[in-house]
Amino acid sequence: MLSMTNNKFCVILAGGIGLRLWPASRQSKPKQFIDILGKGETLLQATYKRVSKMVDRENILISTNEQYKDLVLLQLPQITEQNILLEPVRKNTLPSATWATVEIIHRNPNATVLVVPSDQYIDNEDVFHDDVNKAFSYVEKENRILSLGIMPNSPETNYGYIQMDEPNGVNIYKVRTFLEKPEEKFAKMFVENHEFLWNTGIFLWNAKTFLNYVQNRWLQFEDIFGTKDVENLDQRKKNEIVKDVFAVCPNLTIENVCLEHNGITDVMQCRFGWFDIGSWLTVYKAMPKNEQQNVVMTDNAMLYDCCKCLVKTSKDKLVVIQGLDDFLVVEDNNTLVICKKNDEKSIRKFVNDVMLNIGEQYI
């Protein structure tokens, strides 16, 4: 029986595939389950350890695809099966967050919920804990959804940008607009005018506030469960939550619902260092570099006249590279990829071409 004395809960979203980090990230073992940064722990393990310093472990839930259940149990032996929410189909983050919040409100009607992706790198965890604890305090008192944002320091076109409106607390602002992955000219404008924050994909809410908002705008719980009072569903209804929520819930992101339709959402300007580990370029930016601005993630590599490259290969292989500038060299299992580091569209093309012409055993 879970404790009812602590109202803080956390949902770790760990269901994605992450093929922009191919060939290291595969369908059978996506990026959240691998040590993509060479830190001695997987992204999921790092995320779990980070949030467990703020939230009781029995209140941390993992939402992932049903095919990854064994990976979660292997990497997080301290977690119980009842805290692993197995998504029956691949959908976006709104169904995952909604299902998890319904599960949480059954355990504690007064719950506040932290939702975090499993594929991020946080540079200063002490500051992260301080910011998140302040965010928890805010959603405990206010009937608002809160997103966490970071002041951008470069015009990234793969991030979402949240425009701040009038203040609604200390370093907290109402959301004016949200733009996902803008063109570079707009990203530069957003960085220069200091009104926009990077969207981290981290959200907090009071469980009742979020579910009331979702059912008023996006779902009809009465049609799904036969009642709007989802806190007090009988056990039979509760056991049907997975199938019903995933079947009916729109295939949308949390951002689609909470930021683009933002009447109830605020954003906190946070101070921790943050990287969304979504591509090899982001991995390069997050890692320390040598004098030639290379990131070498193997013990047995010899580079000659190379600069601004990322090299990640198996430990048992010697790698000798000459004359590459701004290249990616990644080897994993049965696949070696050598390409321009900044060309993420090509990674997608490589994956599609391999699946069509060679076979899924390489993906």
VEXGU-319822 format. One record per residue (C-alpha): chain; x, y, z; residue in one letter; residue number from 1. Coordinates in steps of 0.2 Angstrom, whole numbers, padded with zeros to 4 digits. Layout:
BEGIN
  kette     xx     yy     zz  rest   nr
      A      X      Y      Z     a  NUM
...
This chain:
BEGIN
  kette     xx     yy     zz  rest   nr
      A   0000   0000   0000     m    1
      A   0007   0017  -0005     l    2
      A   0009   0031   0007     s    3
      A  -0004   0044   0007     m    4
      A   0006   0056   0017     t    5
      A   0017   0062   0002     n    6
      A   0007   0071  -0012     n    7
      A   0022   0072  -0024     k    8
      A   0022   0060  -0038     f    9
      A   0032   0058  -0054     c   10
      A   0029   0051  -0071     v   11
      A   0044   0047  -0082     i   12
      A   0040   0046  -0100     l   13
      A   0051   0032  -0108     a   14
      A   0041   0025  -0123     g   15
      A   0050   0033  -0138     g   16
      A   0061   0025  -0151     i   17
      A   0074   0039  -0154     g   18
      A   0080   0034  -0171     l   19
      A   0088   0050  -0174     r   20
      A   0102   0043  -0163     l   21
      A   0103   0027  -0174     w   22
      A   0113   0016  -0175     p   23
      A   0116   0017  -0156     a   24
      A   0097   0019  -0153     s   25
      A   0087   0004  -0160     r   26
      A   0069  -0001  -0159     q   27
      A   0073  -0016  -0148     s   28
      A   0083  -0005  -0136     k   29
      A   0080   0014  -0138     p   30
      A   0091   0028  -0132     k   31
      A   0083   0029  -0115     q   32
      A   0089   0012  -0111     f   33
      A   0107   0015  -0117     i   34
      A   0122   0025  -0110     d   35
      A   0122   0037  -0124     i   36
      A   0133   0050  -0115     l   37
      A   0146   0038  -0108     g   38
      A   0142   0042  -0090     k   39
      A   0141   0024  -0084     g   40
      A   0122   0024  -0083     e   41
      A   0108   0025  -0095     t   42
      A   0097   0040  -0098     l   43
      A   0082   0031  -0089     l   44
      A   0093   0027  -0074     q   45
      A   0100   0045  -0073     a   46
      A   0082   0052  -0074     t   47
      A   0076   0040  -0061     y   48
      A   0090   0044  -0049     k   49
      A   0088   0063  -0052     r   50
      A   0069   0063  -0047     v   51
      A   0071   0051  -0033     s   52
      A   0079   0064  -0023     k   53
      A   0063   0074  -0023     m   54
      A   0050   0061  -0025     v   55
      A   0047   0045  -0014     d   56
      A   0052   0030  -0025     r   57
      A   0035   0022  -0022     e   58
      A   0028   0037  -0030     n   59
      A   0038   0036  -0046     i   60
      A   0029   0029  -0061     l   61
      A   0037   0024  -0078     i   62
      A   0026   0025  -0094     s   63
      A   0033   0015  -0108     t   64
      A   0029   0003  -0122     n   65
      A   0024  -0014  -0117     e   66
      A   0039  -0022  -0126     q   67
      A   0051  -0013  -0115     y   68
      A   0045  -0020  -0098     k   69
      A   0059  -0031  -0096     d   70
      A   0072  -0017  -0100     l   71
      A   0064  -0006  -0086     v   72
      A   0064  -0020  -0073     l   73
      A   0082  -0024  -0078     l   74
      A   0088  -0006  -0077     q   75
      A   0078  -0001  -0062     l   76
      A   0077  -0017  -0051     p   77
      A   0071  -0006  -0036     q   78
      A   0054  -0002  -0045     i   79
      A   0039  -0013  -0043     t   80
      A   0028  -0019  -0058     e   81
      A   0013  -0009  -0052     q   82
      A   0023   0007  -0055     n   83
      A   0027   0002  -0074     i   84
      A   0013   0008  -0085     l   85
      A   0014  -0002  -0101     l   86
      A   0007   0007  -0116     e   87
      A  -0002  -0005  -0127     p   88
      A   0001   0005  -0143     v   89
      A   0013   0019  -0148     r   90
      A   0004   0036  -0146     k   91
      A   0010   0053  -0141     n   92
      A   0013   0060  -0124     t   93
      A  -0005   0066  -0120     l   94
      A  -0012   0048  -0118     p   95
      A   0003   0043  -0108     s   96
      A   0001   0058  -0096     a   97
      A  -0018   0056  -0095     t   98
      A  -0017   0038  -0091     w   99
      A  -0003   0040  -0078     a  100
      A  -0013   0055  -0069     t  101
      A  -0029   0044  -0068     v  102
      A  -0019   0030  -0060     e  103
      A  -0010   0043  -0048     i  104
      A  -0027   0051  -0043     i  105
      A  -0033   0034  -0038     h  106
      A  -0018   0032  -0026     r  107
      A  -0019   0050  -0019     n  108
      A  -0033   0062  -0023     p  109
      A  -0022   0076  -0018     n  110
      A  -0007   0072  -0029     a  111
      A   0004   0084  -0038     t  112
      A   0012   0077  -0053     v  113
      A   0029   0080  -0061     l  114
      A   0030   0073  -0079     v  115
      A   0048   0072  -0086     v  116
      A   0055   0064  -0102     p  117
      A   0068   0050  -0099     s  118
      A   0080   0057  -0113     d  119
      A   0087   0073  -0106     q  120
      A   0104   0078  -0098     y  121
      A   0103   0090  -0084     i  122
      A   0119   0100  -0081     d  123
      A   0117   0106  -0063     n  124
      A   0106   0094  -0053     e  125
      A   0106   0105  -0037     d  126
      A   0098   0119  -0046     v  127
      A   0086   0107  -0055     f  128
      A   0080   0101  -0038     h  129
      A   0078   0118  -0031     d  130
      A   0068   0124  -0047     d  131
      A   0057   0109  -0047     v  132
      A   0053   0110  -0028     n  133
      A   0048   0128  -0031     k  134
      A   0037   0122  -0045     a  135
      A   0029   0108  -0034     f  136
      A   0024   0122  -0022     s  137
      A   0016   0132  -0035     y  138
      A   0005   0119  -0042     v  139
      A   0000   0114  -0025     e  140
      A  -0008   0131  -0022     k  141
      A  -0013   0136  -0040     e  142
      A  -0026   0128  -0051     n  143
      A  -0013   0130  -0065     r  144
      A  -0002   0119  -0076     i  145
      A   0016   0123  -0075     l  146
      A   0029   0120  -0089     s  147
      A   0048   0122  -0086     l  148
      A   0057   0133  -0098     g  149
      A   0076   0138  -0101     i  150
      A   0082   0154  -0108     m  151
      A   0089   0150  -0125     p  152
      A   0108   0154  -0128     n  153
      A   0108   0149  -0147     s  154
      A   0095   0148  -0161     p  155
      A   0091   0129  -0160     e  156
      A   0078   0124  -0173     t  157
      A   0074   0107  -0165     n  158
      A   0067   0114  -0149     y  159
      A   0050   0122  -0145     g  160
      A   0049   0140  -0139     y  161
      A   0037   0147  -0126     i  162
      A   0034   0165  -0126     q  163
      A   0032   0173  -0109     m  164
      A   0017   0184  -0105     d  165
      A   0013   0194  -0089     e  166
      A   0021   0188  -0073     p  167
      A   0011   0176  -0062     n  168
      A   0024   0173  -0048     g  169
      A   0043   0174  -0045     v  170
      A   0050   0169  -0062     n  171
      A   0033   0162  -0067     i  172
      A   0024   0169  -0082     y  173
      A   0008   0166  -0091     k  174
      A   0010   0158  -0108     v  175
      A   0007   0169  -0123     r  176
      A   0012   0158  -0138     t  177
      A   0021   0142  -0142     f  178
      A   0030   0138  -0157     l  179
      A   0038   0121  -0161     e  180
      A   0054   0119  -0171     k  181
      A   0054   0136  -0179     p  182
      A   0064   0141  -0195     e  183
      A   0082   0147  -0191     e  184
      A   0078   0166  -0194     k  185
      A   0063   0165  -0181     f  186
      A   0074   0155  -0169     a  187
      A   0087   0169  -0170     k  188
      A   0073   0182  -0167     m  189
      A   0067   0173  -0152     f  190
      A   0085   0172  -0144     v  191
      A   0088   0190  -0147     e  192
      A   0072   0197  -0139     n  193
      A   0073   0187  -0123     h  194
      A   0054   0184  -0122     e  195
      A   0055   0166  -0127     f  196
      A   0061   0151  -0117     l  197
      A   0065   0134  -0123     w  198
      A   0052   0121  -0119     n  199
      A   0060   0107  -0109     t  200
      A   0045   0095  -0110     g  201
      A   0044   0095  -0091     i  202
      A   0027   0099  -0084     f  203
      A   0019   0099  -0066     l  204
      A   0001   0099  -0061     w  205
      A  -0011   0095  -0048     n  206
      A  -0019   0079  -0053     a  207
      A  -0037   0086  -0051     k  208
      A  -0033   0102  -0061     t  209
      A  -0025   0092  -0076     f  210
      A  -0039   0080  -0077     l  211
      A  -0053   0093  -0076     n  212
      A  -0044   0102  -0090     y  213
      A  -0042   0087  -0101     v  214
      A  -0060   0081  -0099     q  215
      A  -0067   0098  -0102     n  216
      A  -0057   0101  -0118     r  217
      A  -0051   0085  -0125     w  218
      A  -0060   0069  -0117     l  219
      A  -0077   0065  -0111     q  220
      A  -0073   0054  -0096     f  221
      A  -0092   0051  -0093     e  222
      A  -0092   0042  -0110     d  223
      A  -0077   0032  -0106     i  224
      A  -0079   0027  -0088     f  225
      A  -0098   0030  -0086     g  226
      A  -0094   0044  -0073     t  227
      A  -0084   0060  -0072     k  228
      A  -0078   0055  -0055     d  229
      A  -0063   0046  -0060     v  230
      A  -0056   0047  -0043     e  231
      A  -0068   0034  -0037     n  232
      A  -0069   0021  -0051     l  233
      A  -0073   0004  -0045     d  234
      A  -0059  -0009  -0048     q  235
      A  -0066  -0016  -0064     r  236
      A  -0067   0001  -0072     k  237
      A  -0050   0005  -0065     k  238
      A  -0043  -0011  -0074     n  239
      A  -0050  -0005  -0090     e  240
      A  -0041   0012  -0089     i  241
      A  -0027   0007  -0101     v  242
      A  -0037   0001  -0115     k  243
      A  -0050   0015  -0114     d  244
      A  -0039   0030  -0112     v  245
      A  -0027   0025  -0126     f  246
      A  -0042   0021  -0138     a  247
      A  -0051   0037  -0135     v  248
      A  -0037   0050  -0131     c  249
      A  -0032   0061  -0145     p  250
      A  -0014   0057  -0152     n  251
      A  -0007   0073  -0146     l  252
      A   0008   0079  -0136     t  253
      A   0006   0088  -0120     i  254
      A   0012   0103  -0129     e  255
      A  -0002   0103  -0141     n  256
      A  -0015   0103  -0127     v  257
      A  -0006   0113  -0113     c  258
      A   0004   0126  -0123     l  259
      A  -0004   0129  -0139     e  260
      A  -0021   0130  -0130     h  261
      A  -0013   0139  -0115     n  262
      A  -0027   0147  -0105     g  263
      A  -0022   0137  -0090     i  264
      A  -0004   0135  -0092     t  265
      A   0011   0145  -0085     d  266
      A   0030   0144  -0088     v  267
      A   0044   0145  -0075     m  268
      A   0060   0152  -0081     q  269
      A   0072   0139  -0074     c  270
      A   0091   0140  -0071     r  271
      A   0098   0123  -0073     f  272
      A   0108   0117  -0088     g  273
      A   0097   0107  -0100     w  274
      A   0100   0096  -0116     f  275
      A   0087   0087  -0125     d  276
      A   0096   0071  -0130     i  277
      A   0087   0069  -0147     g  278
      A   0101   0069  -0160     s  279
      A   0119   0067  -0162     w  280
      A   0122   0085  -0163     l  281
      A   0114   0088  -0146     t  282
      A   0125   0074  -0139     v  283
      A   0140   0083  -0146     y  284
      A   0135   0100  -0138     k  285
      A   0132   0091  -0121     a  286
      A   0149   0083  -0120     m  287
      A   0166   0090  -0116     p  288
      A   0178   0093  -0131     k  289
      A   0197   0092  -0134     n  290
      A   0208   0106  -0141     e  291
      A   0202   0101  -0159     q  292
      A   0184   0103  -0153     q  293
      A   0182   0084  -0155     n  294
      A   0171   0073  -0144     v  295
      A   0179   0056  -0143     v  296
      A   0168   0043  -0134     m  297
      A   0180   0028  -0135     t  298
      A   0197   0023  -0128     d  299
      A   0204   0017  -0144     n  300
      A   0203   0031  -0156     a  301
      A   0217   0040  -0165     m  302
      A   0212   0056  -0175     l  303
      A   0223   0065  -0187     y  304
      A   0219   0083  -0194     d  305
      A   0201   0081  -0188     c  306
      A   0190   0094  -0180     c  307
      A   0172   0096  -0173     k  308
      A   0169   0078  -0175     c  309
      A   0160   0065  -0164     l  310
      A   0167   0048  -0163     v  311
      A   0158   0034  -0153     k  312
      A   0163   0016  -0156     t  313
      A   0164  -0001  -0147     s  314
      A   0178  -0002  -0134     k  315
      A   0186  -0017  -0142     d  316
      A   0189  -0008  -0159     k  317
      A   0204   0003  -0164     l  318
      A   0198   0017  -0174     v  319
      A   0210   0028  -0185     v  320
      A   0202   0043  -0193     i  321
      A   0211   0057  -0204     q  322
      A   0205   0073  -0212     g  323
      A   0187   0074  -0206     l  324
      A   0179   0091  -0202     d  325
      A   0162   0091  -0193     d  326
      A   0158   0073  -0195     f  327
      A   0149   0059  -0185     l  328
      A   0157   0042  -0184     v  329
      A   0146   0030  -0174     v  330
      A   0148   0011  -0173     e  331
      A   0136   0000  -0164     d  332
      A   0134  -0019  -0165     n  333
      A   0132  -0023  -0184     n  334
      A   0132  -0005  -0191     t  335
      A   0144   0009  -0194     l  336
      A   0138   0027  -0199     v  337
      A   0150   0040  -0206     i  338
      A   0141   0056  -0211     c  339
      A   0140   0075  -0208     k  340
      A   0137   0078  -0190     k  341
      A   0124   0092  -0192     n  342
      A   0113   0083  -0206     d  343
      A   0099   0076  -0195     e  344
      A   0088   0074  -0210     k  345
      A   0100   0062  -0218     s  346
      A   0100   0050  -0202     i  347
      A   0081   0049  -0205     r  348
      A   0084   0045  -0223     k  349
      A   0097   0032  -0219     f  350
      A   0085   0023  -0207     v  351
      A   0071   0023  -0220     n  352
      A   0082   0017  -0234     d  353
      A   0090   0003  -0223     v  354
      A   0072  -0003  -0218     m  355
      A   0066  -0003  -0236     l  356
      A   0082  -0010  -0244     n  357
      A   0091  -0021  -0232     i  358
      A   0081  -0026  -0217     g  359
      A   0074  -0021  -0200     e  360
      A   0088  -0031  -0191     q  361
      A   0099  -0016  -0193     y  362
      A   0086  -0004  -0186     i  363
